[in-house]
């Protein structure tokens, strides 16, 4: 028996608002659109439940206006500065703007229109190269970031 991860589904109350947020603000492309359910190429789906769906029949009101506080939807980018600058011009409710995590990755966290927590962070190669470009040795970068030395060396070839 094989079970494969398919997608993360966000059950939404305001489908159109959430669709616009993920398409326009987070620049995600739709792969498939079923009307009340869309799947983005990144594996996230948005689903507007109606009364006839089994989930709604079994759980009743499934939408929680306070968002899911035990879930964080993570995105990464090699162009962190540009993304951070572009998001400053949007109406976003930040948990925190850019901060550096203890392992050196820059991240920001904010809420989508229905209060689900979103993270955007640098990719591992991005922050490893940032430290390398500051003059750190491969070993120092590895110690600073907790990225194994072999991976740091591979990322930093030619930097």
C-alpha positions in Angstrom: 0.0 0.0 0.0 1.3 3.4 -0.9 -0.1 6.7 0.4 1.2 9.9 -1.1 0.7 13.4 0.1 -1.5 15.3 -2.3 -2.2 18.8 -1.0 -3.1 21.1 1.8 -6.7 22.3 1.7 -7.8 25.6 3.3 -11.5 25.6 3.9 -12.6 29.1 3.3 -15.5 31.3 4.0 -14.8 34.1 1.5 -13.6 32.0 -1.5 -13.1 35.0 -3.9 -11.1 37.0 -1.4 -8.8 34.1 -0.5 -8.4 33.2 -4.2 -7.4 36.8 -5.0 -5.0 36.9 -2.0 -3.1 33.7 -3.1 -3.1 34.7 -6.7 -2.4 38.4 -6.5 -0.5 38.9 -3.3 1.4 35.6 -3.1 1.6 35.2 -6.9 0.5 31.6 -6.9 -0.7 30.0 -10.2 -3.9 28.0 -10.4 -3.4 24.5 -11.8 -7.1 23.4 -11.7 -10.4 25.1 -11.0 -13.5 23.3 -10.1 -15.5 26.3 -9.1 -15.9 25.8 -5.3 -12.4 24.3 -5.2 -9.2 25.4 -6.8 -5.7 23.8 -6.7 -2.6 25.9 -7.0 0.5 24.5 -8.7 2.3 24.6 -5.3 -0.1 22.0 -3.8 -2.4 24.3 -1.8 -6.1 24.1 -2.5 -8.9 26.4 -1.5 -12.3 24.9 -0.8 -15.6 26.6 -0.3 -17.8 24.0 1.3 -21.5 23.7 0.6 -24.1 21.9 2.6 -24.0 18.8 0.4 -20.4 17.9 1.0 -19.7 15.1 3.5 -17.4 17.2 5.7 -20.2 19.8 6.1 -22.8 17.1 6.8 -20.6 15.5 9.5 -19.0 18.5 11.1 -21.6 21.1 10.5 -20.1 24.6 10.5 -16.5 23.8 9.6 -15.2 27.4 8.9 -13.4 28.9 11.9 -13.0 32.7 11.6 -10.0 32.7 13.9 -7.9 30.8 11.4 -5.8 27.7 12.2 -3.3 28.6 14.9 -1.6 25.2 14.7 -0.6 25.4 11.1 1.8 27.6 9.2 1.9 27.8 5.4 5.5 28.3 4.4 6.8 29.8 1.2 10.5 30.3 0.3 12.2 32.7 -2.1 15.7 33.4 -3.5 14.6 37.0 -3.9 13.7 37.8 -0.3 14.4 41.6 -0.5 12.2 42.1 -3.5 9.3 40.0 -2.0 9.5 41.9 1.3 9.5 45.2 -0.5 6.5 44.3 -2.7 4.6 43.1 0.3 5.1 46.4 2.1 2.7 47.9 -0.4 -0.1 45.5 0.4 -2.7 45.6 3.1 -1.3 42.8 5.2 -1.7 41.9 8.9 1.8 41.0 10.0 2.6 38.8 12.9 6.2 40.1 12.4 8.0 41.8 9.5 11.5 40.6 8.6 13.4 38.9 11.4 16.5 36.7 11.4 15.8 33.2 12.9 18.4 31.7 15.2 19.8 29.6 12.3 20.2 32.8 10.2 17.3 32.6 7.8 15.3 35.8 7.3 11.6 35.3 7.6 8.4 37.3 7.9 5.0 36.1 9.0 1.6 37.4 8.4 -2.0 36.3 8.1 -4.1 35.6 5.0 -7.6 37.2 4.9 -9.0 34.4 7.0 -6.2 34.5 9.7 -4.2 31.5 8.6 -0.5 32.0 9.3 1.8 32.5 6.3 5.6 32.5 6.4 7.9 33.7 3.7 11.6 33.0 4.2 14.8 32.8 2.3 15.8 29.5 0.8 18.6 27.6 2.4 21.0 28.4 -0.5 20.1 32.1 -0.2 21.0 32.5 3.5 24.0 30.2 3.3 25.4 32.4 0.4 24.5 35.5 2.4 26.8 34.4 5.2 29.5 33.2 2.8 29.5 36.6 1.1 30.0 38.3 4.5 33.4 36.5 4.6 32.6 33.5 6.7 34.4 30.2 6.0 32.3 27.2 5.0 32.8 25.8 8.5 31.7 29.0 10.1 28.6 29.1 7.9 27.8 25.5 8.8 28.1 26.3 12.5 26.1 29.5 12.2 23.2 28.0 10.2 23.2 24.3 11.3 23.4 23.4 7.6 25.7 20.4 7.3 29.2 21.3 6.1 28.9 19.1 2.9 25.8 21.0 1.9 27.4 24.4 2.6 30.4 23.4 0.4 28.1 22.3 -2.4 26.0 25.5 -2.2 29.0 27.8 -2.0 31.0 26.3 -5.0 31.8 29.3 -7.1 30.7 31.9 -4.6 
